[in-house]
Amino acid sequence: MNLRLRLPEMDLWKRRVVVSVVAVNVMILLSSLIYHYLMVYVEGVPAEVAHLDGLALYFHSLQVVVETFSGTGFGSDSPWETAVMNLFVSAMDLSTFLLLFVILPYVFRPVLDEVLSPDVPTDTDLTDHTVVCDYTERTEKLVGEFERRSADYVVLLDDEQQTVELLEEGVNVVAGDPSSVEGLQRANTGEAASVVVDTQDAESASVVLAVREISDDVPITVLVRDLSLEKYLRYAGATSVLTPRRLLGNRIAERIEAEIDPGVTDTASLSDGYVISEIPVKDDSPAEGKSLAEIDSLDEADVTVSALWKDGDFVASPADDTVVEAHDQLVVVGPKEAVEAAEEEIHPGMDDGGLVVVAGYGEVGSTVSEHLRRHDRACRVVDVREEEGVDVLGDATDEDVLRDAGVEEASVFVSTVQGDDTAILSVLVARELAEELDIIARVNSSGNQNKIRRAGADYVLSLPDISGRILATAVLHENVTSFDRQLRVVGVDGGEYAGKVCADLSEEGERCVVVALERGGDVMTEVPKELEFQEGDLIFVAGDDDVLDDLGRLKTLADR
């Protein structure tokens, strides 16, 4: 008999109570019968109870067993003389621990969980909000933006444990299946301003179709790994389909092109012809060993080195006497022609075109290698899986494997392997084999960016950061001038800091810097620390995602 099947309508703890009560009573009944049999036919009835008749004698045996299991009395018939009887009584004594430490927690744990756990919301009354289907590190950053902007949102999850955890963290969450109409109705999707889908790729189309059953016109943004699903998702009704891994791979390839070919620039537009660029310094760079003041192209009007990466550290507003060393990255701001001239002087490119070694042939690595091969760049791919497109089979953390791939003669090494720990090891090995090598790395966790820079990476891109920036641009229309670079550059509403000076804003975080200021149609790249911000200013700030997220309400494109 299956009690669980017969009592489907009961709560978990009620079912456990019923099962446990039945099991304990059966155990007591069987134990008392065995005890009574052994006392009568093996041990012998004690003289004190010899006068009792059969039924009364059995109830005496039952009393002894109950006292033993409950711990309220022991040994009323002791001592026992036979080994069999002593062994059986010892087994009953041990059963007391079974009741106390196994059965009671089994019964009462669901009760305690229900009492101590917060009530999980199953609906919301929000309107003009964003429904976020599922919760990953990518959507976590988007939710953080909602919180900072006081924008309405709700996360829809069908994982009960994760729902409780997010609720305890203060995230606005509703329990429900994102791929079902009922679950989406719980999140009031029919009254939503937009929907973000970040579920498993195989489930994305089902979620989009379910949303379209509720609303024909709500914008749906879907994040996927597999680019081949884009057309199917659009058929299902998705408004936009984003593939962060593919974009990240293209960005890495563009960065490599800029480092190899002196005719390719790597700038991001700010405003009115002004751009920002991260310029790498190689061992043979004309700028190596010079101070910033000694580099001719940086002495031009309106050209400013706003920050630099040195030994894995972000240095904001470096002094003019700062000496430039190999593997530094200069963050240069100014008019487009002047910045491109600085790029040409500091990093003139590679005369031989250079070999690129790509470690990892997943979505990002394959995108990088395919891009390079389309542009006739020398490229070798290392991966542990044997498949078309892989040139060297092996582990990218193995020195011999990287030597076989030609990393000692290569100009650029790209680490796109799965797992940040493996990526860090591959960078350490590559840097040990070739000190002058330019190393670009992808990480899956934002918290590992500094580690991999210290391991030897020159340029690092974080998949969650890039994904979060893409979402902020698509859903919130955030004024992000460069969402696909290792530094995020945003336009901050000067009204948020009216009356404060530039130094106050820079001091908000050690990993950000004011790179430019737009005021009355004019752009200023060298912003004095004592300059006071005014209403109507647009402040361009570059830096770490987490620090920039704390700078206050970011000015959106619609606000400009």
C-alpha positions in Angstrom: 0.0 0.0 0.0 1.3 3.4 -1.0 0.2 5.9 1.7 1.7 8.8 -0.3 -0.5 8.0 -3.3 -3.6 7.6 -1.1 -3.1 11.0 0.6 -2.1 13.3 -2.3 -4.1 16.2 -1.0 -2.2 16.4 2.3 0.8 18.7 3.0 4.2 17.0 3.1 4.4 17.2 6.9 0.9 15.8 7.4 1.8 12.8 5.2 4.9 12.3 7.2 3.0 12.4 10.5 0.6 9.7 9.2 3.3 7.5 7.8 5.5 7.9 11.0 2.6 7.2 13.4 1.6 4.0 11.5 5.3 2.9 11.3 5.9 3.4 15.0 2.8 1.6 16.0 3.6 -1.3 13.8 7.1 -1.4 15.2 5.8 -1.4 18.8 3.2 -4.1 18.1 5.7 -6.4 16.5 8.3 -5.8 19.2 5.8 -6.5 21.9 4.7 -9.7 20.3 8.3 -10.9 19.9 9.2 -9.8 23.5 6.1 -11.6 24.9 7.0 -14.8 23.0 10.7 -14.7 24.1 9.6 -14.1 27.8 7.1 -17.0 27.8 9.0 -19.6 25.8 12.7 -18.7 26.1 13.4 -16.5 29.2 10.6 -17.6 31.4 7.9 -15.4 33.0 9.2 -13.5 36.1 7.7 -14.5 39.4 6.3 -11.0 39.9 3.9 -11.4 37.0 3.4 -15.1 36.9 -0.1 -14.8 38.4 -1.3 -12.8 35.3 -3.4 -14.6 32.7 -2.5 -14.7 29.0 -4.0 -11.3 27.8 -2.9 -9.4 30.9 0.6 -10.9 30.6 0.8 -9.7 27.0 -0.2 -6.1 28.1 2.7 -6.3 30.6 5.0 -7.1 27.7 3.5 -4.2 25.7 4.1 -1.8 28.7 7.8 -2.9 28.9 8.3 -2.2 25.1 6.5 1.2 25.2 8.6 2.2 28.3 11.8 1.2 26.4 10.9 3.0 23.2 9.8 6.2 24.9 12.7 6.3 27.4 10.3 6.6 30.4 11.4 3.3 32.1 13.9 0.5 31.6 14.4 -3.0 32.9 11.2 -3.8 34.9 11.8 -7.4 34.0 15.5 -7.3 34.3 17.9 -9.0 34.7 17.5 -11.3 31.7 19.4 -14.5 31.8 19.4 -15.7 28.1 21.7 -14.2 25.4 18.8 -14.0 23.0 16.7 -11.9 25.4 19.5 -9.6 26.2 20.3 -9.0 22.5 16.6 -8.3 21.8 16.3 -5.8 24.7 19.6 -4.1 23.6 18.1 -3.7 20.1 15.0 -2.1 21.5 17.1 0.3 23.6 19.0 1.4 20.4 15.6 2.0 18.7 15.0 4.9 21.1 17.8 6.8 19.2 16.0 5.9 15.9 12.9 7.6 17.2 14.6 10.7 18.6 17.2 11.4 15.9 15.6 10.1 12.7 11.8 9.9 12.9 11.1 13.1 14.8 13.3 15.3 12.5 11.8 13.5 9.5 8.3 14.5 10.7 8.9 18.0 12.0 11.5 19.5 9.6 8.8 20.4 7.0 6.8 22.1 9.7 9.9 24.1 10.8 10.7 25.0 7.2 7.2 26.1 6.6 7.1 28.3 9.7 10.6 29.8 9.3 10.6 30.3 5.5 9.1 33.5 4.0 5.8 33.2 2.1 6.7 33.0 -1.6 4.6 35.4 -3.7 2.5 33.8 -6.4 1.3 36.9 -8.1 1.9 40.7 -8.5 -0.2 43.8 -9.1 2.6 45.7 -10.9 1.9 47.3 -14.3 4.3 48.8 -16.9 7.0 46.6 -15.4 9.6 44.3 -16.8 9.1 40.5 -16.4 12.5 38.7 -16.1 12.1 35.0 -16.9 14.7 33.1 -14.9 17.6 34.5 -12.9 21.3 34.2 -13.9 24.4 36.3 -13.4 23.5 38.2 -16.5 20.0 39.1 -15.4 21.3 39.8 -11.9 23.1 42.9 -13.2 19.9 44.0 -15.0 17.9 43.6 -11.8 20.5 45.7 -10.0 19.9 48.4 -12.6 16.1 48.2 -11.9 16.8 48.6 -8.2 19.0 51.6 -8.6 16.6 53.3 -11.0 13.5 52.4 -8.8 12.1 50.8 -12.0 9.3 48.2 -11.6 10.3 44.6 -12.4 9.5 41.1 -11.3 11.6 37.9 -11.6 9.6 34.8 -12.6 11.1 31.5 -11.3 9.9 27.9 -11.0 12.8 26.9 -8.7 11.4 27.0 -5.2 14.7 27.0 -3.4 16.1 29.8 -5.6 12.9 31.8 -5.2 13.2 31.7 -1.4 16.8 32.7 -1.6 16.1 35.7 -3.9 13.2 36.7 -1.7 15.5 36.8 1.3 17.9 39.0 -0.7 15.2 41.5 -1.4 14.6 40.6 -5.0 11.1 41.1 -6.3 10.2 37.5 -7.3 7.1 35.5 -8.1 6.9 31.7 -8.1 5.8 30.3 -11.4 6.7 28.5 -14.6 8.0 31.0 -17.2 7.0 28.6 -20.1 3.4 28.4 -19.0 0.6 30.9 -19.6 -0.5 30.5 -16.0 3.0 31.3 -14.7 3.3 34.4 -16.8 -0.1 35.6 -15.8 1.1 35.4 -12.2 3.7 38.0 -13.2 1.0 40.1 -14.8 2.7 39.8 -18.1 -0.3 41.2 -19.9 0.3 44.6 -18.3 4.1 44.5 -18.6 6.2 47.0 -20.5 8.7 44.4 -21.6 9.8 40.8 -21.1 13.4 39.5 -20.8 13.9 35.7 -21.4 17.2 34.2 -20.0 16.2 30.6 -19.7 17.9 27.5 -21.2 18.0 27.8 -25.0 15.7 24.8 -25.5 13.0 26.4 -23.4 13.3 29.9 -24.8 10.9 29.4 -27.7 8.2 27.9 -25.4 8.5 31.0 -23.1 8.2 33.4 -26.1 5.1 31.5 -27.4 3.5 31.6 -24.0 4.1 35.4 -23.7 2.5 35.9 -27.1 -0.6 34.0 -26.0 -1.0 36.8 -23.4 0.2 39.8 -25.3 0.8 40.4 -29.0 2.8 43.7 -28.6 4.9 43.5 -25.5 8.6 43.7 -26.5 10.4 40.4 -25.8 14.2 40.3 -25.5 15.8 36.8 -25.5 19.4 35.9 -24.6 20.6 32.7 -26.2 23.9 30.8 -26.6 23.1 29.1 -29.9 22.9 31.7 -32.8 21.1 29.2 -35.0 18.0 29.5 -32.8 17.6 33.2 -33.7 15.3 32.8 -36.6 13.0 30.3 -34.7 12.7 32.7 -31.8 11.8 35.5 -34.1 9.2 33.2 -35.8 7.8 32.5 -32.2 7.5 36.3 -31.7 10.7 37.5 -30.1 11.4 41.2 -30.6 15.1 40.9 -30.3 17.5 38.0 -29.9 20.9 38.6 -28.3 23.8 36.3 -28.4 26.4 37.7 -25.9 28.9 34.9 -26.6 28.9 35.6 -30.3 29.2 39.3 -29.8 32.1 38.7 -27.3 33.9 36.6 -29.9 33.5 39.2 -32.6 34.8 41.9 -30.1 37.9 39.8 -29.3 38.5 39.3 -33.1 38.2 43.1 -33.7 40.6 43.8 -30.9 43.1 41.4 -32.4 42.7 43.1 -35.8 43.4 46.4 -34.2 46.6 45.0 -32.5 47.9 43.3 -35.7 47.0 45.8 -38.4 48.1 49.5 -37.9 45.4 50.6 -40.3 42.6 49.3 -38.0 41.6 51.6 -35.1 39.9 50.5 -31.9 38.0 53.5 -30.7 34.5 54.0 -29.2 32.6 57.2 -29.9 31.7 59.6 -27.1 30.2 62.8 -28.5 30.8 65.3 -31.2 33.8 63.6 -32.8 35.4 62.7 -29.5 36.4 59.1 -28.9 37.9 56.8 -26.3 40.5 54.1 -26.9 42.4 51.5 -24.9 45.9 51.4 -26.4 48.2 48.4 -25.6 51.9 48.9 -25.1 54.1 46.1 -26.4 57.7 45.4 -25.6 58.9 47.1 -28.8 56.6 50.0 -28.6 58.2 53.5 -29.1 56.3 54.6 -26.0 57.9 51.9 -23.7 60.1 53.4 -21.0 58.8 57.0 -21.6 56.8 59.0 -19.3 53.3 60.1 -20.5 54.6 63.7 -20.9 57.4 62.4 -23.2 55.0 60.8 -25.7 54.5 63.3 -28.5 51.0 62.3 -29.6 49.7 62.7 -26.1 50.9 66.3 -26.0 48.2 67.3 -28.5 45.4 69.6 -27.3 42.4 67.8 -26.0 44.2 64.4 -25.9 44.1 63.0 -22.3 45.3 59.8 -20.8 42.4 59.4 -18.4 43.5 56.0 -16.9 45.7 53.0 -17.5 46.0 49.4 -16.6 49.3 48.6 -14.9 50.2 45.1 -13.6 46.5 44.3 -13.4 45.5 47.4 -11.5 43.3 50.2 -12.8 45.1 53.6 -12.3 42.7 56.6 -12.6 44.1 60.0 -13.8 47.8 59.0 -13.9 50.4 61.7 -13.4 52.4 63.1 -16.3 55.6 61.5 -15.0 54.1 58.0 -15.0 56.5 55.7 -16.9 54.8 53.5 -19.5 55.9 49.9 -19.5 55.3 46.8 -21.6 51.8 45.3 -21.2 50.3 48.6 -19.9 47.0 49.7 -21.4 46.4 53.4 -21.9 42.9 54.8 -21.8 43.1 57.8 -24.2 40.3 60.3 -24.8 40.2 63.1 -27.4 39.3 64.1 -31.0 39.1 61.0 -33.2 42.1 62.0 -35.4 44.3 62.8 -32.5 43.5 59.5 -30.7 44.2 57.5 -33.8 47.5 59.3 -34.1 48.3 58.3 -30.5 47.3 54.7 -31.4 49.7 54.8 -34.4 52.6 56.0 -32.3 52.2 53.9 -29.2 51.1 50.7 -31.0 52.1 50.7 -34.6 50.9 47.1 -35.2 52.8 44.0 -36.2 54.9 43.9 -39.4 54.5 40.2 -40.0 50.7 40.1 -39.3 51.4 37.7 -36.4 50.2 34.2 -35.5 47.1 34.0 -33.2 46.7 31.0 -30.9 43.2 30.5 -29.7 42.6 28.2 -26.7 39.1 26.8 -26.6 36.7 26.1 -29.5 33.3 26.8 -27.9 31.0 29.6 -29.0 33.4 32.4 -28.3 36.6 30.6 -29.5 35.0 29.4 -32.8 33.7 32.9 -33.5 37.2 34.4 -33.0 38.9 31.8 -35.2 36.3 32.0 -38.0 36.6 35.8 -38.0 40.4 35.7 -38.3 40.4 33.0 -41.0 37.9 35.0 -43.0 40.4 37.9 -42.9 43.3 35.6 -43.9 44.9 35.8 -40.4 47.3 33.1 -39.3 45.4 31.2 -36.6 45.8 28.0 -34.7 43.1 26.6 -32.4 43.7 24.4 -29.3 41.0 22.3 -27.8 40.5 19.1 -25.9 37.9 17.9 -28.4 38.8 16.6 -31.8 36.6 18.4 -34.3 36.8 20.4 -37.6 38.4 23.7 -36.9 40.7 22.4 -34.1 44.4 22.4 -35.1 46.1 21.1 -32.0 44.4 18.5 -29.8 45.2 18.9 -26.1 44.8 20.8 -22.8 45.6 24.6 -23.1 47.2 24.4 -19.6 49.9 22.0 -20.8 53.2 23.7 -21.8 53.9 21.1 -24.5 50.5 21.5 -26.1 50.9 25.3 -26.3 54.4 24.9 -27.7 53.0 22.6 -30.4 50.5 25.3 -31.2 53.3 27.8 -31.7 52.6 30.1 -28.8 56.3 30.9 -28.4 56.3 32.4 -31.9 52.8 33.8 -31.8 51.9 37.5 -31.5 48.6 37.0 -29.7 47.2 34.3 -27.4 43.4 34.2 -26.8 42.0 32.2 -23.9 38.3 31.2 -24.3 38.4 27.9 -22.5 35.5 26.7 -20.3 36.0 27.5 -16.6 37.8 30.6 -15.2 40.3 28.5 -13.2 41.4 26.8 -16.4 41.6 30.1 -18.2 43.8 31.5 -15.5 46.1 28.5 -15.7 46.3 28.8 -19.5 47.3 32.5 -19.2 50.0 31.7 -16.6 51.5 29.1 -18.9 51.3 31.2 -22.0 52.9 34.2 -20.2 55.7 31.9 -18.9 56.4 30.6 -22.4 56.4 34.0 -24.1 56.9 37.2 -22.1 56.2 39.5 -25.1 53.0 37.7 -26.0 49.8 39.8 -26.2 47.2 37.9 -24.1 43.4 38.4 -24.4 41.1 36.4 -22.1 37.4 35.8 -21.6 36.1 35.1 -18.1 32.7 33.8 -17.0 32.6 35.5 -13.7 33.2 39.2 -13.2 35.0 38.6 -9.9 37.9 36.8 -11.7 38.9 39.8 -13.9 41.6 41.0 -11.6 43.0 37.5 -11.0 43.5 36.8 -14.7 45.0 40.2 -15.3 47.5 39.5 -12.5 48.2 36.1 -14.1 49.4 37.9 -17.2 46.3 38.8 -19.4 46.6 42.2 -21.1 43.0 42.5 -22.1 40.0 40.9 -20.3 36.4 40.7 -21.2 33.7 39.4 -18.8 30.8 37.6 -20.3 28.3 38.6 -17.5 29.4 42.3 -17.8 29.0 42.3 -21.6 25.6 40.5 -21.3 24.4 43.0 -18.6 25.5 46.0 -20.7 23.6 44.5 -23.7 20.5 44.0 -21.7 20.7 47.5 -20.2 21.0 49.0 -23.7 18.2 46.9 -25.1 15.7 47.1 -22.2 16.6 50.3 -20.3 18.0 52.3 -23.3 21.0 53.1 -21.1 23.5 55.5 -22.7 26.4 53.0 -22.8 28.9 54.2 -25.4 31.0 51.0 -25.2 29.3 47.9 -23.9 31.7 45.5 -25.6 35.0 46.6 -24.1 36.8 45.7 -20.8 36.0 49.2 -19.6 32.4 50.3 -19.5 31.8 54.0 -20.5 28.5 55.6 -19.6 26.9 59.0 -19.7 25.8 60.1 -16.3 23.2 62.8 -15.8 25.0 65.8 -14.3 21.9 66.8 -12.5 22.5 63.9 -10.1 25.8 65.5 -9.1 24.8 69.2 -9.4 26.9 71.2 -6.9 29.5 68.5 -6.6 33.0 68.7 -8.1 34.7 66.2 -10.3 36.8 64.9 -7.4 33.7 63.9 -5.6 32.5 61.7 -8.4 35.9 60.1 -9.0 36.1 59.3 -5.3 32.9 57.3 -5.5 35.0 54.4 -6.5 38.7 53.7 -7.1 38.0 51.9 -10.4 36.3 54.7 -12.3 37.3 58.0 -13.8 35.7 61.0 -15.5 36.9 60.9 -19.1 34.9 63.8 -20.6 32.2 66.3 -19.9 29.7 67.6 -22.4 28.3 71.1 -21.5 26.4 73.4 -23.8 27.4 71.5 -26.9 31.1 71.6 -26.1 33.2 68.6 -25.0 36.0 68.8 -22.4 38.4 65.9 -22.1 40.6 67.2 -19.4 38.1 67.8 -16.6 39.6 69.7 -13.6 39.0 68.0 -10.3 37.6 71.3 -8.8 35.1 71.7 -11.7 31.5 71.9 -10.3 28.9 69.9 -12.2 25.7 71.6 -13.3 22.2 70.7 -14.5 22.3 69.7 -18.1 25.8 68.3 -18.0 26.5 64.9 -19.5 29.4 63.3 -17.6 31.2 60.5 -19.4 32.6 58.0 -16.8 34.8 55.0 -17.6 35.4 52.2 -15.2 34.4 48.9 -13.5 30.8 47.8 -13.9 30.1 47.4 -10.2 31.5 50.8 -9.4 29.6 52.6 -12.2 26.4 50.9 -11.2 26.6 52.8 -7.9 27.0 56.2 -9.4 23.3 57.0 -9.4 20.7 57.2 -12.2 22.3 56.9 -15.6 21.1 59.3 -18.2 19.2 57.4 -20.9 19.2 58.1 -24.6 15.6 59.3 -24.3 16.7 61.9 -21.7 19.2 63.5 -24.0 
